[in-house]
Amino acid sequence: MNRPLVSFCVPTYNRSRYLESLLDMLVTQLAEFPYSYEVFISDNASTDTTPEVVESFRDRLPIRYTRHDDNRGGPGNWQYVMSQARGTYLIYLADDDAVLGDRVADVIARLEQNPDVGIAYAPWMLYDLVSGEPKGQFYRQDRDVRIERGDQRALLDALLRHAVFPEIYVCRRELLAQVKPRIHEQAFYAFVHASEFLERAGVLLLKDPFYVSITRYFADAPQRTQAGGEEAEYAWDRYRGGLEYILARACATTAAMGEAERIGFSLRIQDLIAQRISVAVRLRHRAGRNAVETYYLASRLRALGAQKLLPVPMETLRARAAMDFLLHDTELNRGVGALAFAGEVEPALREYVEAHAPRPLHFLGRGAQLGELRDTLVLARGAYTPDVPADALQAANVRVVAEAELMQKFPG
């Protein structure tokens, strides 16, 4: 059997509804695709109707389908589909995304014309399939950039200059087989892989996208959370690890990289990481993630001298952290069945607490009387002081925390 020139590599697991929509789009997008191709689907032991969906498209797409007996996990399934594809050029395609056929053809043509280039990266579009509206693009660069084999310094410079996240690409199969890319914890895989690919071939960073990340597929389904968006909330140090890995390779392989240049790259990495931390703080605050952890993350921005990048005022973050600590700390809440606020409570705070408190609430006001309380955690706001002796409060298992003392735990 003749090998196809292009493999669209689709790992999937129990996503038959999305896979069906993807395959339907591929029928349209690849109708006039000028190169031979396969749609290689690696099914991670799905228990839904994935096999039936695949079968229904066999007369419209050149599908090659493998169904595993056991679930290999996400990374394992990705490694399988990429390593077992038969095409000269490989394109990873998530089962809930899409590609632009004409743009893929353009990228293949560029690679065919440049045999010393092993891989072409590109940004990706964001698209709402329900509304039919584009939702932007994940990173932008103003021009195509070619990086010659082995030039790690040029790679790092381009990634930092254009804020490129090299996750979407068309790659020669032989290059991937040589590099054997894997996913590890300490360094962001996409930066590491780009560096590894560059040691064996030239690299293109293209400005125009060929890949489409679908933010919403169906009207009755929630807005899809982008994996990159989720990762931005916690993986910023992994980003640093990947970029520092490239810098380490550049220091080892680049002639005459002096200490001043190395420090300059380190500072540029720090600037990019500060931007990613800013994104993480914004996403975490908006999504209502653990406010204590968000506060500590924001504090790291201050340590980097990048407080101006804070997307939310520090006073807001520390107040939210203090309140979440009060509501959820295990020791503070041990053995109590209610939470009380003594003193004035402004409407915004009251609304937040009512929405997030895990136990019954009491708002006692400025003249609060604590003598009748039992098994209660009390936040004493402002100048309020308890009207009951400490030993009596202890006997009733009433635990009083002064707001000023609580706020000292989260300095501004």
Contacts in CASP RR format, 6 or more apart in sequence:
PFRMAT RR
TARGET T0000
AUTHOR 0000-0000-0000
METHOD contacts of the structure
MODEL  1
MNRPLVSFCVPTYNRSRYLESLLDMLVTQLAEFPYSYEVFISDNASTDTT
PEVVESFRDRLPIRYTRHDDNRGGPGNWQYVMSQARGTYLIYLADDDAVL
GDRVADVIARLEQNPDVGIAYAPWMLYDLVSGEPKGQFYRQDRDVRIERG
DQRALLDALLRHAVFPEIYVCRRELLAQVKPRIHEQAFYAFVHASEFLER
AGVLLLKDPFYVSITRYFADAPQRTQAGGEEAEYAWDRYRGGLEYILARA
CATTAAMGEAERIGFSLRIQDLIAQRISVAVRLRHRAGRNAVETYYLASR
LRALGAQKLLPVPMETLRARAAMDFLLHDTELNRGVGALAFAGEVEPALR
EYVEAHAPRPLHFLGRGAQLGELRDTLVLARGAYTPDVPADALQAANVRV
VAEAELMQKFPG
2 36 0 8 1.000
3 86 0 8 1.000
3 87 0 8 1.000
3 88 0 8 1.000
4 35 0 8 1.000
4 36 0 8 1.000
4 37 0 8 1.000
4 38 0 8 1.000
4 62 0 8 1.000
4 86 0 8 1.000
4 87 0 8 1.000
4 88 0 8 1.000
5 35 0 8 1.000
5 36 0 8 1.000
5 37 0 8 1.000
5 87 0 8 1.000
5 88 0 8 1.000
5 89 0 8 1.000
5 108 0 8 1.000
6 33 0 8 1.000
6 35 0 8 1.000
6 36 0 8 1.000
6 37 0 8 1.000
6 38 0 8 1.000
6 87 0 8 1.000
6 88 0 8 1.000
6 89 0 8 1.000
6 90 0 8 1.000
6 91 0 8 1.000
6 104 0 8 1.000
6 108 0 8 1.000
7 37 0 8 1.000
7 38 0 8 1.000
7 40 0 8 1.000
7 85 0 8 1.000
7 86 0 8 1.000
7 87 0 8 1.000
7 89 0 8 1.000
7 90 0 8 1.000
7 91 0 8 1.000
7 173 0 8 1.000
8 26 0 8 1.000
8 37 0 8 1.000
8 38 0 8 1.000
8 39 0 8 1.000
8 40 0 8 1.000
8 91 0 8 1.000
8 93 0 8 1.000
8 99 0 8 1.000
9 40 0 8 1.000
9 42 0 8 1.000
9 81 0 8 1.000
9 82 0 8 1.000
9 85 0 8 1.000
9 90 0 8 1.000
9 91 0 8 1.000
9 92 0 8 1.000
9 93 0 8 1.000
10 19 0 8 1.000
10 22 0 8 1.000
10 39 0 8 1.000
10 40 0 8 1.000
10 41 0 8 1.000
10 42 0 8 1.000
10 81 0 8 1.000
10 93 0 8 1.000
10 94 0 8 1.000
10 95 0 8 1.000
11 41 0 8 1.000
11 42 0 8 1.000
11 44 0 8 1.000
11 74 0 8 1.000
11 77 0 8 1.000
11 78 0 8 1.000
11 80 0 8 1.000
11 81 0 8 1.000
11 94 0 8 1.000
11 95 0 8 1.000
12 19 0 8 1.000
12 41 0 8 1.000
12 42 0 8 1.000
12 43 0 8 1.000
12 44 0 8 1.000
12 46 0 8 1.000
12 50 0 8 1.000
12 95 0 8 1.000
13 43 0 8 1.000
13 44 0 8 1.000
13 45 0 8 1.000
13 46 0 8 1.000
13 71 0 8 1.000
13 73 0 8 1.000
13 74 0 8 1.000
13 77 0 8 1.000
14 46 0 8 1.000
14 47 0 8 1.000
14 48 0 8 1.000
14 50 0 8 1.000
15 46 0 8 1.000
15 48 0 8 1.000
15 50 0 8 1.000
15 95 0 8 1.000
15 96 0 8 1.000
16 46 0 8 1.000
16 48 0 8 1.000
16 49 0 8 1.000
16 50 0 8 1.000
16 52 0 8 1.000
16 53 0 8 1.000
17 217 0 8 1.000
17 218 0 8 1.000
18 95 0 8 1.000
18 96 0 8 1.000
18 217 0 8 1.000
19 41 0 8 1.000
19 50 0 8 1.000
19 53 0 8 1.000
19 54 0 8 1.000
19 95 0 8 1.000
20 53 0 8 1.000
20 56 0 8 1.000
21 96 0 8 1.000
21 129 0 8 1.000
21 217 0 8 1.000
22 93 0 8 1.000
22 95 0 8 1.000
22 96 0 8 1.000
22 97 0 8 1.000
22 98 0 8 1.000
23 39 0 8 1.000
23 53 0 8 1.000
23 54 0 8 1.000
23 57 0 8 1.000
23 60 0 8 1.000
23 61 0 8 1.000
24 57 0 8 1.000
25 98 0 8 1.000
26 39 0 8 1.000
26 61 0 8 1.000
26 98 0 8 1.000
26 99 0 8 1.000
27 57 0 8 1.000
27 60 0 8 1.000
27 61 0 8 1.000
29 98 0 8 1.000
29 99 0 8 1.000
29 100 0 8 1.000
29 101 0 8 1.000
30 37 0 8 1.000
30 61 0 8 1.000
30 101 0 8 1.000
32 102 0 8 1.000
33 101 0 8 1.000
33 104 0 8 1.000
33 105 0 8 1.000
34 105 0 8 1.000
35 105 0 8 1.000
35 108 0 8 1.000
37 62 0 8 1.000
37 87 0 8 1.000
38 62 0 8 1.000
38 63 0 8 1.000
38 64 0 8 1.000
38 85 0 8 1.000
38 86 0 8 1.000
38 87 0 8 1.000
39 61 0 8 1.000
39 62 0 8 1.000
39 63 0 8 1.000
39 64 0 8 1.000
40 63 0 8 1.000
40 64 0 8 1.000
40 65 0 8 1.000
40 66 0 8 1.000
40 81 0 8 1.000
40 84 0 8 1.000
40 85 0 8 1.000
40 86 0 8 1.000
41 54 0 8 1.000
41 63 0 8 1.000
41 64 0 8 1.000
41 65 0 8 1.000
41 66 0 8 1.000
41 81 0 8 1.000
42 66 0 8 1.000
42 68 0 8 1.000
42 77 0 8 1.000
42 80 0 8 1.000
42 81 0 8 1.000
42 84 0 8 1.000
43 50 0 8 1.000
43 51 0 8 1.000
43 54 0 8 1.000
43 65 0 8 1.000
43 66 0 8 1.000
43 67 0 8 1.000
43 68 0 8 1.000
44 68 0 8 1.000
44 71 0 8 1.000
44 72 0 8 1.000
44 73 0 8 1.000
44 74 0 8 1.000
44 77 0 8 1.000
45 67 0 8 1.000
45 68 0 8 1.000
45 69 0 8 1.000
45 70 0 8 1.000
45 71 0 8 1.000
45 72 0 8 1.000
46 67 0 8 1.000
50 67 0 8 1.000
51 65 0 8 1.000
51 67 0 8 1.000
54 63 0 8 1.000
54 65 0 8 1.000
57 63 0 8 1.000
64 86 0 8 1.000
66 80 0 8 1.000
66 84 0 8 1.000
68 77 0 8 1.000
68 80 0 8 1.000
72 80 0 8 1.000
75 182 0 8 1.000
75 183 0 8 1.000
78 92 0 8 1.000
78 183 0 8 1.000
79 182 0 8 1.000
81 92 0 8 1.000
82 90 0 8 1.000
82 92 0 8 1.000
82 176 0 8 1.000
83 176 0 8 1.000
83 177 0 8 1.000
85 173 0 8 1.000
86 173 0 8 1.000
87 173 0 8 1.000
88 172 0 8 1.000
88 173 0 8 1.000
89 108 0 8 1.000
89 111 0 8 1.000
89 170 0 8 1.000
89 171 0 8 1.000
89 172 0 8 1.000
89 173 0 8 1.000
90 170 0 8 1.000
90 171 0 8 1.000
90 172 0 8 1.000
90 173 0 8 1.000
90 176 0 8 1.000
91 99 0 8 1.000
91 104 0 8 1.000
91 169 0 8 1.000
91 170 0 8 1.000
91 171 0 8 1.000
92 168 0 8 1.000
92 169 0 8 1.000
93 99 0 8 1.000
93 211 0 8 1.000
94 213 0 8 1.000
96 214 0 8 1.000
96 217 0 8 1.000
96 224 0 8 1.000
97 211 0 8 1.000
97 212 0 8 1.000
97 213 0 8 1.000
97 214 0 8 1.000
98 127 0 8 1.000
98 211 0 8 1.000
98 212 0 8 1.000
98 214 0 8 1.000
99 210 0 8 1.000
99 211 0 8 1.000
99 212 0 8 1.000
100 209 0 8 1.000
100 210 0 8 1.000
100 211 0 8 1.000
100 212 0 8 1.000
101 210 0 8 1.000
103 208 0 8 1.000
103 209 0 8 1.000
103 210 0 8 1.000
104 170 0 8 1.000
104 210 0 8 1.000
106 208 0 8 1.000
106 210 0 8 1.000
107 120 0 8 1.000
107 122 0 8 1.000
107 170 0 8 1.000
107 206 0 8 1.000
107 210 0 8 1.000
108 170 0 8 1.000
110 117 0 8 1.000
110 120 0 8 1.000
110 204 0 8 1.000
110 206 0 8 1.000
111 117 0 8 1.000
111 118 0 8 1.000
111 120 0 8 1.000
111 170 0 8 1.000
111 172 0 8 1.000
111 204 0 8 1.000
114 204 0 8 1.000
116 149 0 8 1.000
116 201 0 8 1.000
116 202 0 8 1.000
117 146 0 8 1.000
117 201 0 8 1.000
117 202 0 8 1.000
117 203 0 8 1.000
117 204 0 8 1.000
118 171 0 8 1.000
118 172 0 8 1.000
118 175 0 8 1.000
118 197 0 8 1.000
118 200 0 8 1.000
118 201 0 8 1.000
118 202 0 8 1.000
118 203 0 8 1.000
119 169 0 8 1.000
119 170 0 8 1.000
119 171 0 8 1.000
119 172 0 8 1.000
119 175 0 8 1.000
119 194 0 8 1.000
119 197 0 8 1.000
119 201 0 8 1.000
119 202 0 8 1.000
119 203 0 8 1.000
119 204 0 8 1.000
120 169 0 8 1.000
120 170 0 8 1.000
120 171 0 8 1.000
120 203 0 8 1.000
120 204 0 8 1.000
120 206 0 8 1.000
121 164 0 8 1.000
121 166 0 8 1.000
121 167 0 8 1.000
121 168 0 8 1.000
121 169 0 8 1.000
121 194 0 8 1.000
121 203 0 8 1.000
121 204 0 8 1.000
121 205 0 8 1.000
121 206 0 8 1.000
122 168 0 8 1.000
122 169 0 8 1.000
122 205 0 8 1.000
122 206 0 8 1.000
122 207 0 8 1.000
122 208 0 8 1.000
122 209 0 8 1.000
122 210 0 8 1.000
122 211 0 8 1.000
123 137 0 8 1.000
123 138 0 8 1.000
123 139 0 8 1.000
123 140 0 8 1.000
123 141 0 8 1.000
123 164 0 8 1.000
123 168 0 8 1.000
123 207 0 8 1.000
123 209 0 8 1.000
124 137 0 8 1.000
124 138 0 8 1.000
124 167 0 8 1.000
124 168 0 8 1.000
124 209 0 8 1.000
124 211 0 8 1.000
124 212 0 8 1.000
124 213 0 8 1.000
125 134 0 8 1.000
125 136 0 8 1.000
125 137 0 8 1.000
125 138 0 8 1.000
125 209 0 8 1.000
125 211 0 8 1.000
125 212 0 8 1.000
125 213 0 8 1.000
126 134 0 8 1.000
126 135 0 8 1.000
126 136 0 8 1.000
126 137 0 8 1.000
126 138 0 8 1.000
126 212 0 8 1.000
126 213 0 8 1.000
126 215 0 8 1.000
126 226 0 8 1.000
127 133 0 8 1.000
127 134 0 8 1.000
127 135 0 8 1.000
127 212 0 8 1.000
127 213 0 8 1.000
127 214 0 8 1.000
127 215 0 8 1.000
128 134 0 8 1.000
128 135 0 8 1.000
128 214 0 8 1.000
128 215 0 8 1.000
128 216 0 8 1.000
129 214 0 8 1.000
129 216 0 8 1.000
129 217 0 8 1.000
129 218 0 8 1.000
130 216 0 8 1.000
130 217 0 8 1.000
130 218 0 8 1.000
130 219 0 8 1.000
131 216 0 8 1.000
135 215 0 8 1.000
137 209 0 8 1.000
138 165 0 8 1.000
138 213 0 8 1.000
139 162 0 8 1.000
139 163 0 8 1.000
139 164 0 8 1.000
139 165 0 8 1.000
140 162 0 8 1.000
140 207 0 8 1.000
141 162 0 8 1.000
141 164 0 8 1.000
141 205 0 8 1.000
141 207 0 8 1.000
142 162 0 8 1.000
142 207 0 8 1.000
143 207 0 8 1.000
144 204 0 8 1.000
144 205 0 8 1.000
144 206 0 8 1.000
144 207 0 8 1.000
145 158 0 8 1.000
145 162 0 8 1.000
145 204 0 8 1.000
145 205 0 8 1.000
146 202 0 8 1.000
146 203 0 8 1.000
146 204 0 8 1.000
146 205 0 8 1.000
147 154 0 8 1.000
147 155 0 8 1.000
147 158 0 8 1.000
147 198 0 8 1.000
147 202 0 8 1.000
147 203 0 8 1.000
147 204 0 8 1.000
147 205 0 8 1.000
148 154 0 8 1.000
148 202 0 8 1.000
149 198 0 8 1.000
149 199 0 8 1.000
149 200 0 8 1.000
149 201 0 8 1.000
149 202 0 8 1.000
150 198 0 8 1.000
150 199 0 8 1.000
150 202 0 8 1.000
150 253 0 8 1.000
151 198 0 8 1.000
151 254 0 8 1.000
152 195 0 8 1.000
152 198 0 8 1.000
152 246 0 8 1.000
152 249 0 8 1.000
152 250 0 8 1.000
152 253 0 8 1.000
152 254 0 8 1.000
153 250 0 8 1.000
153 254 0 8 1.000
153 257 0 8 1.000
155 194 0 8 1.000
155 195 0 8 1.000
155 198 0 8 1.000
155 203 0 8 1.000
155 246 0 8 1.000
155 250 0 8 1.000
156 243 0 8 1.000
156 246 0 8 1.000
156 247 0 8 1.000
156 250 0 8 1.000
156 265 0 8 1.000
157 265 0 8 1.000
158 164 0 8 1.000
158 205 0 8 1.000
159 166 0 8 1.000
159 191 0 8 1.000
159 194 0 8 1.000
159 243 0 8 1.000
159 246 0 8 1.000
160 243 0 8 1.000
160 265 0 8 1.000
160 268 0 8 1.000
160 269 0 8 1.000
160 272 0 8 1.000
162 205 0 8 1.000
163 272 0 8 1.000
163 275 0 8 1.000
164 205 0 8 1.000
165 190 0 8 1.000
166 190 0 8 1.000
166 191 0 8 1.000
166 193 0 8 1.000
166 194 0 8 1.000
166 205 0 8 1.000
167 190 0 8 1.000
168 209 0 8 1.000
168 210 0 8 1.000
168 211 0 8 1.000
170 210 0 8 1.000
171 197 0 8 1.000
172 201 0 8 1.000
175 197 0 8 1.000
175 200 0 8 1.000
175 201 0 8 1.000
178 200 0 8 1.000
179 193 0 8 1.000
179 196 0 8 1.000
179 197 0 8 1.000
179 200 0 8 1.000
181 189 0 8 1.000
181 192 0 8 1.000
181 193 0 8 1.000
181 196 0 8 1.000
181 197 0 8 1.000
182 189 0 8 1.000
183 189 0 8 1.000
184 192 0 8 1.000
185 238 0 8 1.000
186 238 0 8 1.000
186 241 0 8 1.000
187 238 0 8 1.000
187 241 0 8 1.000
187 242 0 8 1.000
187 244 0 8 1.000
187 245 0 8 1.000
188 235 0 8 1.000
188 238 0 8 1.000
188 239 0 8 1.000
188 241 0 8 1.000
188 242 0 8 1.000
188 243 0 8 1.000
191 239 0 8 1.000
191 241 0 8 1.000
191 242 0 8 1.000
191 243 0 8 1.000
191 245 0 8 1.000
191 246 0 8 1.000
192 242 0 8 1.000
192 245 0 8 1.000
192 246 0 8 1.000
194 203 0 8 1.000
194 246 0 8 1.000
195 245 0 8 1.000
195 246 0 8 1.000
195 249 0 8 1.000
197 203 0 8 1.000
199 249 0 8 1.000
213 226 0 8 1.000
214 224 0 8 1.000
215 223 0 8 1.000
215 224 0 8 1.000
215 226 0 8 1.000
216 223 0 8 1.000
216 224 0 8 1.000
217 224 0 8 1.000
229 283 0 8 1.000
231 238 0 8 1.000
232 276 0 8 1.000
232 279 0 8 1.000
232 280 0 8 1.000
232 283 0 8 1.000
233 280 0 8 1.000
233 283 0 8 1.000
233 284 0 8 1.000
233 287 0 8 1.000
233 289 0 8 1.000
234 280 0 8 1.000
236 273 0 8 1.000
236 276 0 8 1.000
236 277 0 8 1.000
236 280 0 8 1.000
237 273 0 8 1.000
239 272 0 8 1.000
239 273 0 8 1.000
239 276 0 8 1.000
240 269 0 8 1.000
240 273 0 8 1.000
243 269 0 8 1.000
243 272 0 8 1.000
243 273 0 8 1.000
244 266 0 8 1.000
244 269 0 8 1.000
247 262 0 8 1.000
247 265 0 8 1.000
247 266 0 8 1.000
247 269 0 8 1.000
250 257 0 8 1.000
250 265 0 8 1.000
251 257 0 8 1.000
251 262 0 8 1.000
270 304 0 8 1.000
271 306 0 8 1.000
273 304 0 8 1.000
274 301 0 8 1.000
274 304 0 8 1.000
274 305 0 8 1.000
274 306 0 8 1.000
274 309 0 8 1.000
275 309 0 8 1.000
277 297 0 8 1.000
277 298 0 8 1.000
277 300 0 8 1.000
277 301 0 8 1.000
277 304 0 8 1.000
277 306 0 8 1.000
277 309 0 8 1.000
278 301 0 8 1.000
278 306 0 8 1.000
278 309 0 8 1.000
278 310 0 8 1.000
278 311 0 8 1.000
280 297 0 8 1.000
281 294 0 8 1.000
281 297 0 8 1.000
281 298 0 8 1.000
281 301 0 8 1.000
281 310 0 8 1.000
281 311 0 8 1.000
281 312 0 8 1.000
281 317 0 8 1.000
282 311 0 8 1.000
282 312 0 8 1.000
283 289 0 8 1.000
284 290 0 8 1.000
284 293 0 8 1.000
284 294 0 8 1.000
284 297 0 8 1.000
285 291 0 8 1.000
285 294 0 8 1.000
285 311 0 8 1.000
285 312 0 8 1.000
285 317 0 8 1.000
285 320 0 8 1.000
290 324 0 8 1.000
291 317 0 8 1.000
291 320 0 8 1.000
291 321 0 8 1.000
291 323 0 8 1.000
291 324 0 8 1.000
292 321 0 8 1.000
292 324 0 8 1.000
292 325 0 8 1.000
292 410 0 8 1.000
294 317 0 8 1.000
294 320 0 8 1.000
294 321 0 8 1.000
295 317 0 8 1.000
295 318 0 8 1.000
295 320 0 8 1.000
295 321 0 8 1.000
295 410 0 8 1.000
298 310 0 8 1.000
298 312 0 8 1.000
298 314 0 8 1.000
298 317 0 8 1.000
301 307 0 8 1.000
301 309 0 8 1.000
301 310 0 8 1.000
302 310 0 8 1.000
302 314 0 8 1.000
307 314 0 8 1.000
310 317 0 8 1.000
314 412 0 8 1.000
315 412 0 8 1.000
318 407 0 8 1.000
318 410 0 8 1.000
318 411 0 8 1.000
318 412 0 8 1.000
319 407 0 8 1.000
320 352 0 8 1.000
321 410 0 8 1.000
322 403 0 8 1.000
322 406 0 8 1.000
322 407 0 8 1.000
322 409 0 8 1.000
322 410 0 8 1.000
323 349 0 8 1.000
323 352 0 8 1.000
323 353 0 8 1.000
323 356 0 8 1.000
324 356 0 8 1.000
325 332 0 8 1.000
325 406 0 8 1.000
325 409 0 8 1.000
325 410 0 8 1.000
326 332 0 8 1.000
326 339 0 8 1.000
326 377 0 8 1.000
326 379 0 8 1.000
326 401 0 8 1.000
326 406 0 8 1.000
327 333 0 8 1.000
327 339 0 8 1.000
327 353 0 8 1.000
327 356 0 8 1.000
327 357 0 8 1.000
327 358 0 8 1.000
328 358 0 8 1.000
332 377 0 8 1.000
332 399 0 8 1.000
332 401 0 8 1.000
333 358 0 8 1.000
333 359 0 8 1.000
333 377 0 8 1.000
335 375 0 8 1.000
335 397 0 8 1.000
336 359 0 8 1.000
336 375 0 8 1.000
336 376 0 8 1.000
336 377 0 8 1.000
336 397 0 8 1.000
336 399 0 8 1.000
337 359 0 8 1.000
337 360 0 8 1.000
337 375 0 8 1.000
337 376 0 8 1.000
337 377 0 8 1.000
338 359 0 8 1.000
338 360 0 8 1.000
338 361 0 8 1.000
338 362 0 8 1.000
338 373 0 8 1.000
338 375 0 8 1.000
338 376 0 8 1.000
338 377 0 8 1.000
339 353 0 8 1.000
339 357 0 8 1.000
339 359 0 8 1.000
339 360 0 8 1.000
339 361 0 8 1.000
339 362 0 8 1.000
339 376 0 8 1.000
339 377 0 8 1.000
339 378 0 8 1.000
339 379 0 8 1.000
340 361 0 8 1.000
340 362 0 8 1.000
340 363 0 8 1.000
340 364 0 8 1.000
340 368 0 8 1.000
340 370 0 8 1.000
340 373 0 8 1.000
340 376 0 8 1.000
340 377 0 8 1.000
340 378 0 8 1.000
340 379 0 8 1.000
341 353 0 8 1.000
341 361 0 8 1.000
341 362 0 8 1.000
341 363 0 8 1.000
341 364 0 8 1.000
341 365 0 8 1.000
341 378 0 8 1.000
341 379 0 8 1.000
341 381 0 8 1.000
342 364 0 8 1.000
342 365 0 8 1.000
342 367 0 8 1.000
342 368 0 8 1.000
342 370 0 8 1.000
342 378 0 8 1.000
342 379 0 8 1.000
342 380 0 8 1.000
342 381 0 8 1.000
342 384 0 8 1.000
342 386 0 8 1.000
342 400 0 8 1.000
343 364 0 8 1.000
343 365 0 8 1.000
343 366 0 8 1.000
343 367 0 8 1.000
343 368 0 8 1.000
343 380 0 8 1.000
343 381 0 8 1.000
343 382 0 8 1.000
343 384 0 8 1.000
344 365 0 8 1.000
344 366 0 8 1.000
344 381 0 8 1.000
344 382 0 8 1.000
345 353 0 8 1.000
345 363 0 8 1.000
345 365 0 8 1.000
345 381 0 8 1.000
350 363 0 8 1.000
353 361 0 8 1.000
354 361 0 8 1.000
362 373 0 8 1.000
362 376 0 8 1.000
364 370 0 8 1.000
364 378 0 8 1.000
366 384 0 8 1.000
367 384 0 8 1.000
368 384 0 8 1.000
368 387 0 8 1.000
369 387 0 8 1.000
370 378 0 8 1.000
370 386 0 8 1.000
370 387 0 8 1.000
370 388 0 8 1.000
370 393 0 8 1.000
370 398 0 8 1.000
370 400 0 8 1.000
371 387 0 8 1.000
371 388 0 8 1.000
371 392 0 8 1.000
371 396 0 8 1.000
371 398 0 8 1.000
373 396 0 8 1.000
373 398 0 8 1.000
374 396 0 8 1.000
374 397 0 8 1.000
374 398 0 8 1.000
375 396 0 8 1.000
375 397 0 8 1.000
375 398 0 8 1.000
376 397 0 8 1.000
376 398 0 8 1.000
376 399 0 8 1.000
377 399 0 8 1.000
377 401 0 8 1.000
378 386 0 8 1.000
378 398 0 8 1.000
378 399 0 8 1.000
378 400 0 8 1.000
378 401 0 8 1.000
379 401 0 8 1.000
379 403 0 8 1.000
379 406 0 8 1.000
380 386 0 8 1.000
380 400 0 8 1.000
380 401 0 8 1.000
380 402 0 8 1.000
380 403 0 8 1.000
381 403 0 8 1.000
382 403 0 8 1.000
382 404 0 8 1.000
386 393 0 8 1.000
386 400 0 8 1.000
388 398 0 8 1.000
393 399 0 8 1.000
393 400 0 8 1.000
END
